[in-house]
Amino acid sequence: MNTSTTHITPPLSADRTRELAQSLDLRALPRDFLDNPYPVYAALREAEPFKRMPDGSYFLTRHSDLVAVYRDAKVFSSDKQVEFGPKYNHAPFNQPPYATCSGVSPLFEHHTSSLVFNDPPLHTRVRRLIMGALTRRAIEAMEPGLVLLVDSLLDKIEAKGGGDLIEDFASAIPVEIIGNLLGVPHAEREPLRGWSLAILGALEPALSPEQEALGNRSVSEFLAYLRKLVADRRLHPSDPEHDVLTRLIQGEKDNGNDGDALSEVELLQNCVFLLNAGHETTTNLIGNALISLQEWPEQREQLKADLKQAASDEEREQIMGLAVDEFLRFESSNQLSNRRALQATQVNGFDLPAGALITLCIGAANRDPAVYANPEQLDLRRSGNKHLAFGFGVHQCAGLSLARLEGRVAIGRFLQRFPDVQLTQAPQRGGRARFRGFLHAPFSTR
C-alpha cells in the first residue's frame, strides 16, 4: 500500500478532534473542520455514532446505519416541507420581492418540488421520466461528444500553459453536458454555474441573509429563463429519447407509461434540479480527484503506470472505473443527506422517535473501517467499493452512470495529457459542509 502524501488537507490534532466531535453543531462549523472533517467523523463513528445535535436532530456516521435508513423509504421520508419551512419561509423572504405567487420563497418552492427532496408519487414520476433519457445506450452515445469537449478544454489549457483546475476544466464539463441534455443554447449557458452554486449553497446548515437572498434571486432568474426555454421547446420539441426537457414536457403518457404529466411548477423546478445535481457533484468529483492525485503522488504514478500497461480500451476503462469510485469514496462530492422519521422506529437497535430529523453523513460512512480496509488511504486499485456517494435505495442518484462516464473521461484524459502537472498555489476549498469541493486550484503544465 502506497501511503506517501503531499499535505493539501491540513491535519487535526487529537485534542482538537475531540473538541470538535464533542461540540459539533452543523450551524456553526469552524474552518478547520470544513478543511478536514474526517478525523471528527472517525471519532464520532467510534464513540457516538448516533450523535444528538444541539438542535435535537441526530447525526449518523456508520455505513451500516446509513444503509438501513436509505433502505426504509416508507419510514424515513425525504420530503423537506417540515425542515425547510422555518429555514426559507420567514420574513422578508416570504414577502415581495422574494415571494412566489403561492406566497412562499423561491428557495422553499424549489427545494420542496425537486426530485431529491420528495417522496412518491412525485419522486417516482419524475425519476422515471429522467431515467428514460439516461439509458445505457443514451449515455454511451454521449461519450464521443464528451471526449471532444474534454480535449477542447485541454487544448486551451495547453495553449496557455496552465489554468485553474476548477474554473477552466472541472466545472466546464458538467455545465455543457447538462446544457446538452436540456437543450440550452451554448450562448445562454454562462449564468448556469453561478445560479447552481447559489441555489445549492443555500442548502448549507448555516445560511447568512446574503446567501439566502442570492439563492432566492438565483431561483427566480433561473425560472424566468426556463419559462422561455420551455415555451420554445413546446413549439419545437426534440427527440425525447435524448432531450430530457422534451421528455419532461411531454410527460409519462406520451412516453408510453401510465401516469400524469408534470405540473408547470414540477417541470420547471426539476429542470433547475437537474442542472444543480449534475453540475455540482460532477465538478467536485473531477476537481477532488485531480487534487487528490497531487496529494497522493505515489497513487498518481501507479495509476499512470496501470493505464500505460493496459492492453485495451476496455482494460483502461476498468482501471479508470475503479479509480473514479475510489475518488468518490475518499472525497465524496456530497457529504451529507437528510431524512425525517415518520414514526418511532429503530436503526440497528438504536431508538429514534417519531419526527426525528436525521443527518446521514456520507463522508463518514465512506471511510468506515467496518467496510473498507485502510479507509483513510486513497487506493485507486480498491475493488468491491460499496461507497454511498450516490446514495442508496430508491433515492440513489439517477445520473450516476453519466457522472461516472464524465469522471472516467475527464480524469483519464487530463492525466494522459498532463501527467506531471503541478499546482502553483494552494487550492481554495469551497468552505461548505454538504458539498465538498474546491473553488480554485491554479496549476501549470510547464
C-alpha positions as CSV (number, residue, x, y, z in Angstrom):
1,M,0.0,0.0,0.0
2,N,1.4,3.4,-1.0
3,T,1.0,5.9,1.8
4,S,3.1,8.9,0.6
5,T,1.1,12.2,0.7
6,T,1.7,15.8,0.0
7,H,-0.5,17.6,2.5
8,I,-3.2,19.8,1.0
9,T,-5.7,18.7,3.6
10,P,-4.4,20.0,6.9
11,P,-4.2,17.5,9.8
12,L,-6.1,17.9,13.0
13,S,-4.5,17.3,16.4
14,A,-6.1,14.6,18.7
15,D,-7.1,17.3,21.2
16,R,-8.8,19.4,18.5
17,T,-10.5,16.4,17.0
18,R,-12.1,15.5,20.4
19,E,-13.1,19.1,21.0
20,L,-14.8,19.3,17.6
21,A,-16.5,16.0,18.0
22,Q,-17.9,16.9,21.4
23,S,-19.2,20.4,20.3
24,L,-20.3,19.6,16.8
25,D,-23.0,21.9,15.6
26,L,-23.7,22.0,11.8
27,R,-25.0,25.5,12.1
28,A,-21.6,26.8,13.4
29,L,-18.8,24.9,11.8
30,P,-15.2,26.2,12.2
31,R,-12.9,26.5,9.3
32,D,-10.5,23.7,10.4
33,F,-13.5,21.3,10.4
34,L,-14.5,22.3,6.9
35,D,-11.0,21.9,5.7
36,N,-10.7,18.3,7.2
37,P,-13.8,16.8,8.8
38,Y,-12.7,13.2,8.5
39,P,-10.9,12.9,11.9
40,V,-14.0,14.2,13.6
41,Y,-16.2,11.7,11.7
42,A,-13.9,8.9,12.7
43,A,-14.2,9.9,16.4
44,L,-18.0,10.1,16.2
45,R,-18.2,6.7,14.5
46,E,-16.2,5.2,17.3
47,A,-17.7,6.9,20.3
48,E,-21.1,8.4,19.3
49,P,-22.5,7.0,16.0
50,F,-26.0,8.4,16.7
51,K,-24.9,11.9,17.9
52,R,-27.7,14.1,19.3
53,M,-27.1,17.5,17.9
54,P,-27.8,20.9,19.7
55,D,-31.0,21.3,17.6
56,G,-32.3,17.9,18.7
57,S,-31.6,16.1,15.4
58,Y,-29.4,13.0,15.0
59,F,-26.1,12.8,13.2
60,L,-25.3,9.3,11.8
61,T,-21.8,8.2,10.8
62,R,-21.7,4.4,10.4
63,H,-22.1,2.8,6.9
64,S,-24.5,0.1,8.1
65,D,-26.7,2.7,9.8
66,L,-26.9,4.9,6.7
67,V,-27.8,1.8,4.5
68,A,-30.5,0.9,7.0
69,V,-32.1,4.3,6.7
70,Y,-31.7,4.5,3.0
71,R,-33.4,1.1,2.6
72,D,-36.5,2.0,4.6
73,A,-38.1,4.8,2.4
74,K,-41.5,4.2,4.0
75,V,-40.4,5.1,7.5
76,F,-37.7,7.7,6.6
77,S,-39.1,10.5,4.4
78,S,-37.1,12.7,2.0
79,D,-39.8,15.3,2.0
80,K,-38.4,18.6,3.3
81,Q,-41.6,20.7,3.9
82,V,-41.2,20.5,7.7
83,E,-37.5,21.4,7.8
84,F,-37.4,24.0,5.0
85,G,-40.5,25.9,6.1
86,P,-38.7,27.7,9.0
87,K,-35.4,27.8,7.1
88,Y,-36.7,29.6,4.0
89,N,-40.3,30.9,4.6
90,H,-39.6,33.7,7.1
91,A,-39.7,37.5,6.7
92,P,-38.6,39.1,4.4
93,F,-38.2,36.0,2.2
94,N,-41.9,35.1,2.1
95,Q,-42.8,38.6,1.0
96,P,-42.2,40.6,-2.2
97,P,-39.9,40.8,-4.0
98,Y,-38.9,37.3,-2.9
99,A,-42.2,35.5,-2.5
100,T,-43.6,33.4,-5.3
101,C,-47.2,33.7,-6.5
102,S,-48.1,31.0,-3.9
103,G,-46.7,33.1,-1.1
104,V,-43.6,31.1,-0.4
105,S,-40.0,31.9,-1.0
106,P,-38.4,30.7,-4.3
107,L,-35.9,28.6,-2.4
108,F,-38.7,26.8,-0.5
109,E,-40.7,26.2,-3.6
110,H,-37.7,24.8,-5.4
111,H,-36.2,22.6,-2.8
112,T,-39.6,21.1,-1.9
113,S,-40.6,20.4,-5.5
114,S,-37.4,18.8,-6.8
115,L,-36.8,15.1,-7.2
116,V,-34.3,14.6,-4.4
117,F,-36.4,16.2,-1.7
118,N,-39.6,14.3,-2.4
119,D,-41.3,11.0,-1.7
120,P,-43.6,9.0,-4.1
121,P,-45.6,9.7,-6.1
122,L,-43.8,12.8,-7.4
123,H,-40.4,11.2,-6.9
124,T,-41.5,8.1,-8.8
125,R,-42.9,10.1,-11.8
126,V,-40.0,12.5,-12.2
127,R,-37.3,9.8,-11.7
128,R,-39.0,7.5,-14.4
129,L,-39.0,10.4,-16.9
130,I,-35.4,11.3,-16.3
131,M,-34.2,7.7,-16.3
132,G,-35.9,7.2,-19.7
133,A,-33.5,9.7,-21.2
134,L,-30.4,8.3,-19.3
135,T,-30.5,4.8,-20.6
136,R,-27.2,2.9,-21.1
137,R,-27.4,3.4,-24.8
138,A,-28.1,7.1,-24.5
139,I,-25.1,7.6,-22.2
140,E,-22.8,5.6,-24.4
141,A,-23.9,7.8,-27.3
142,M,-22.7,10.8,-25.3
143,E,-19.1,9.6,-25.0
144,P,-17.8,10.8,-28.3
145,G,-19.1,14.3,-27.7
146,L,-17.7,14.3,-24.2
147,V,-14.3,13.3,-25.4
148,L,-14.3,16.2,-27.9
149,L,-15.4,18.6,-25.2
150,V,-12.7,17.4,-22.8
151,D,-10.0,17.5,-25.4
152,S,-11.0,21.1,-26.5
153,L,-10.7,22.2,-22.9
154,L,-7.3,20.5,-22.6
155,D,-6.2,22.2,-25.8
156,K,-7.0,25.6,-24.4
157,I,-5.1,24.8,-21.2
158,E,-2.1,23.6,-23.1
159,A,-2.0,26.7,-25.2
160,K,-2.0,28.9,-22.0
161,G,0.5,26.7,-20.2
162,G,-1.9,26.1,-17.3
163,G,-5.0,27.5,-15.8
164,D,-7.4,26.6,-13.0
165,L,-8.5,23.0,-12.4
166,I,-12.0,24.1,-11.4
167,E,-12.8,27.1,-13.5
168,D,-11.1,26.0,-16.7
169,F,-11.8,22.3,-16.5
170,A,-13.9,20.6,-13.8
171,S,-16.8,23.0,-13.8
172,A,-16.9,23.5,-17.5
173,I,-17.7,19.8,-18.3
174,P,-21.0,19.2,-16.4
175,V,-22.4,22.5,-17.4
176,E,-22.0,21.5,-21.1
177,I,-23.3,18.0,-20.5
178,I,-26.5,19.1,-18.6
179,G,-26.9,22.0,-21.0
180,N,-26.9,19.5,-23.9
181,L,-29.4,17.2,-22.0
182,L,-31.8,20.2,-21.6
183,G,-31.1,21.7,-24.9
184,V,-29.8,25.0,-23.5
185,P,-28.2,27.1,-26.4
186,H,-24.5,27.4,-25.9
187,A,-24.7,31.2,-26.0
188,E,-27.1,31.1,-23.0
189,R,-25.1,28.9,-20.6
190,E,-22.9,31.5,-18.9
191,P,-25.2,32.1,-15.9
192,L,-25.8,28.4,-15.2
193,R,-22.9,27.8,-12.9
194,G,-23.5,30.9,-10.8
195,W,-27.2,30.0,-10.3
196,S,-26.3,26.5,-9.4
197,L,-23.7,27.5,-6.8
198,A,-26.1,30.0,-5.1
199,I,-29.1,27.6,-5.0
200,L,-27.1,24.7,-3.7
201,G,-25.2,26.9,-1.3
202,A,-28.5,27.7,0.4
203,L,-28.7,24.1,1.5
204,E,-25.8,24.5,3.9
205,P,-26.8,24.1,7.6
206,A,-25.8,27.7,8.4
207,L,-27.2,30.4,6.0
208,S,-26.5,34.1,6.0
209,P,-29.1,36.6,4.9
210,E,-26.9,37.5,1.9
211,Q,-26.6,33.9,0.9
212,E,-30.3,33.4,1.2
213,A,-31.1,36.5,-0.8
214,L,-28.7,35.4,-3.5
215,G,-30.3,31.9,-3.5
216,N,-33.8,33.3,-3.9
217,R,-32.7,35.6,-6.6
218,S,-30.9,32.8,-8.5
219,V,-34.0,30.5,-8.4
220,S,-36.2,33.4,-9.7
221,E,-33.8,34.2,-12.5
222,F,-33.3,30.6,-13.5
223,L,-37.1,30.0,-13.6
224,A,-37.6,33.1,-15.7
225,Y,-35.1,31.8,-18.2
226,L,-36.6,28.3,-18.2
227,R,-40.1,29.6,-18.9
228,K,-38.9,31.0,-22.2
229,L,-36.9,27.8,-22.9
230,V,-39.9,25.6,-22.2
231,A,-42.2,27.7,-24.3
232,D,-39.9,27.4,-27.2
233,R,-39.5,23.6,-26.7
234,R,-43.3,23.1,-26.6
235,L,-43.4,24.7,-30.1
236,H,-40.3,22.9,-31.3
237,P,-39.9,19.6,-29.4
238,S,-36.8,17.4,-29.8
239,D,-36.3,13.7,-29.6
240,P,-37.5,12.6,-26.1
241,E,-35.1,9.7,-26.1
242,H,-32.2,12.1,-25.8
243,D,-33.7,15.5,-24.8
244,V,-34.6,15.4,-21.2
245,L,-36.6,18.7,-21.3
246,T,-38.8,17.4,-24.2
247,R,-39.4,14.2,-22.3
248,L,-40.4,16.1,-19.1
249,I,-42.7,18.4,-21.1
250,Q,-44.5,15.5,-22.9
251,G,-44.9,13.6,-19.7
252,E,-45.2,9.9,-19.0
253,K,-48.3,9.2,-21.0
254,D,-46.8,10.5,-24.2
255,N,-43.7,8.3,-23.5
256,G,-45.6,5.1,-23.2
257,N,-46.1,5.0,-19.5
258,D,-49.1,5.3,-17.2
259,G,-49.3,8.5,-15.1
260,D,-49.9,12.2,-15.2
261,A,-47.7,14.8,-16.8
262,L,-45.8,17.1,-14.5
263,S,-47.3,20.4,-13.5
264,E,-45.6,23.6,-14.7
265,V,-44.0,24.1,-11.2
266,E,-42.8,20.5,-11.1
267,L,-41.4,20.7,-14.6
268,L,-39.5,24.0,-14.1
269,Q,-38.2,23.1,-10.6
270,N,-36.9,19.7,-11.7
271,C,-35.1,21.3,-14.6
272,V,-33.4,23.5,-12.1
273,F,-32.6,20.4,-10.0
274,L,-31.1,18.6,-13.0
275,L,-28.6,21.3,-13.6
276,N,-27.7,21.7,-9.9
277,A,-27.4,18.0,-9.2
278,G,-25.4,17.2,-12.4
279,H,-23.2,20.3,-12.1
280,E,-22.1,20.5,-8.5
281,T,-21.4,16.8,-7.8
282,T,-19.6,16.2,-11.0
283,T,-17.5,19.3,-10.7
284,N,-16.5,18.2,-7.3
285,L,-15.8,14.7,-8.4
286,I,-13.3,15.8,-11.1
287,G,-11.8,18.6,-9.0
288,N,-11.4,16.5,-5.9
289,A,-9.9,13.7,-7.9
290,L,-7.2,15.8,-9.7
291,I,-6.2,17.4,-6.4
292,S,-6.1,14.1,-4.6
293,L,-3.6,13.0,-7.3
294,Q,-1.5,15.9,-6.2
295,E,-1.9,15.0,-2.6
296,W,-1.1,11.3,-3.2
297,P,1.7,11.3,-5.8
298,E,2.5,7.6,-5.5
299,Q,-1.1,6.8,-6.3
300,R,-0.8,9.1,-9.3
301,E,2.3,7.3,-10.5
302,Q,0.6,3.9,-10.0
303,L,-2.5,5.0,-12.0
304,K,-0.3,6.3,-14.8
305,A,1.6,3.0,-14.9
306,D,-1.5,0.9,-14.9
307,L,-3.0,2.9,-17.7
308,K,0.2,2.7,-19.8
309,Q,0.3,-1.1,-19.3
310,A,-3.3,-1.7,-20.2
311,A,-3.7,-3.8,-23.3
312,S,-7.1,-2.5,-24.5
313,D,-9.5,0.4,-24.2
314,E,-11.8,-1.9,-22.1
315,E,-9.0,-2.5,-19.6
316,R,-8.2,1.2,-19.4
317,E,-11.9,1.8,-18.8
318,Q,-11.9,-0.7,-16.0
319,I,-8.9,0.8,-14.4
320,M,-10.4,4.3,-14.5
321,G,-13.7,2.9,-13.3
322,L,-12.1,1.6,-10.1
323,A,-10.2,4.9,-9.7
324,V,-13.4,7.0,-10.1
325,D,-15.2,5.0,-7.5
326,E,-12.3,5.4,-5.1
327,F,-12.2,9.1,-5.6
328,L,-16.0,9.2,-4.9
329,R,-15.5,7.2,-1.7
330,F,-12.4,9.1,-0.5
331,E,-13.7,12.6,-1.1
332,S,-17.5,12.3,-1.6
333,S,-18.8,15.2,-3.6
334,N,-22.0,15.2,-1.5
335,Q,-21.1,14.7,2.2
336,L,-24.5,15.0,3.9
337,S,-28.0,13.8,3.3
338,N,-31.2,14.1,5.4
339,R,-34.3,12.1,6.4
340,R,-37.2,12.5,8.8
341,A,-38.7,9.6,10.7
342,L,-42.4,9.3,10.1
343,Q,-42.9,7.1,13.1
344,A,-41.0,5.9,16.1
345,T,-38.5,3.3,14.9
346,Q,-35.2,1.6,15.5
347,V,-32.0,1.7,13.4
348,N,-29.7,-1.3,14.2
349,G,-31.0,-1.3,17.8
350,F,-31.0,2.5,18.4
351,D,-34.3,4.1,19.2
352,L,-35.5,7.1,17.1
353,P,-38.7,9.0,18.0
354,A,-41.4,9.9,15.5
355,G,-40.5,13.1,13.7
356,A,-36.7,12.7,14.3
357,L,-34.6,14.7,11.9
358,I,-31.6,12.8,10.7
359,T,-28.4,13.8,9.0
360,L,-26.8,11.0,7.2
361,C,-23.0,11.6,7.0
362,I,-21.9,10.1,3.7
363,G,-18.4,11.3,4.1
364,A,-18.1,9.4,7.4
365,A,-19.8,6.2,6.1
366,N,-17.4,6.1,3.1
367,R,-14.4,5.8,5.5
368,D,-15.9,3.3,7.9
369,P,-13.3,0.7,8.8
370,A,-16.0,-1.9,9.2
371,V,-16.5,-1.8,5.4
372,Y,-13.1,-0.6,4.0
373,A,-9.6,-1.7,4.6
374,N,-7.3,1.3,5.3
375,P,-10.2,3.7,4.8
376,E,-8.1,6.9,5.4
377,Q,-5.8,6.0,2.4
378,L,-6.5,6.6,-1.2
379,D,-6.3,3.2,-3.0
380,L,-7.0,3.5,-6.7
381,R,-7.0,-0.3,-7.1
382,R,-9.6,-0.8,-4.5
383,S,-12.2,-3.3,-5.6
384,G,-15.7,-4.1,-4.3
385,N,-16.2,-0.4,-3.4
386,K,-19.6,-0.1,-1.8
387,H,-19.4,3.7,-1.3
388,L,-22.5,5.8,-0.7
389,A,-21.5,8.8,-2.7
390,F,-24.6,8.4,-4.9
391,G,-26.9,7.5,-2.0
392,F,-28.6,4.1,-1.8
393,G,-32.1,2.7,-2.4
394,V,-35.0,4.4,-4.2
395,H,-33.2,7.8,-4.0
396,Q,-29.9,6.6,-5.5
397,C,-28.7,9.3,-7.9
398,A,-30.5,8.9,-11.3
399,G,-27.4,10.3,-13.1
400,L,-24.7,8.1,-11.5
401,S,-23.8,6.4,-14.8
402,L,-23.4,9.7,-16.5
403,A,-21.3,11.1,-13.6
404,R,-19.0,8.0,-13.8
405,L,-18.6,8.5,-17.5
406,E,-17.7,12.2,-17.1
407,G,-15.3,11.3,-14.3
408,R,-13.5,8.5,-16.3
409,V,-13.1,10.6,-19.4
410,A,-12.2,13.9,-17.8
411,I,-9.7,12.5,-15.2
412,G,-8.2,9.9,-17.5
413,R,-7.7,12.3,-20.5
414,F,-6.3,15.1,-18.2
415,L,-3.8,12.6,-16.7
416,Q,-2.8,11.4,-20.2
417,R,-2.3,14.9,-21.5
418,F,-0.7,16.4,-18.4
419,P,0.9,13.5,-16.4
420,D,3.1,15.7,-14.2
421,V,1.0,18.9,-13.7
422,Q,1.8,20.9,-10.6
423,L,-0.3,23.3,-8.6
424,T,1.1,26.8,-8.5
425,Q,-0.9,27.9,-5.4
426,A,-2.7,26.1,-2.6
427,P,-6.2,25.2,-3.8
428,Q,-9.1,27.1,-2.3
429,R,-11.8,24.9,-0.8
430,G,-15.5,25.8,-1.1
431,G,-15.9,26.0,2.7
432,R,-19.1,24.0,2.8
433,A,-20.1,21.0,4.8
434,R,-22.7,19.4,2.5
435,F,-20.9,19.8,-0.8
436,R,-17.2,19.1,-0.6
437,G,-15.0,20.6,-3.3
438,F,-12.8,23.4,-4.4
439,L,-13.4,26.8,-5.9
440,H,-10.0,27.4,-7.3
441,A,-6.9,25.4,-8.0
442,P,-4.3,27.2,-10.2
443,F,-1.8,25.0,-11.9
444,S,0.9,25.0,-14.6
445,T,1.6,22.5,-17.3
446,R,5.2,23.7,-17.9
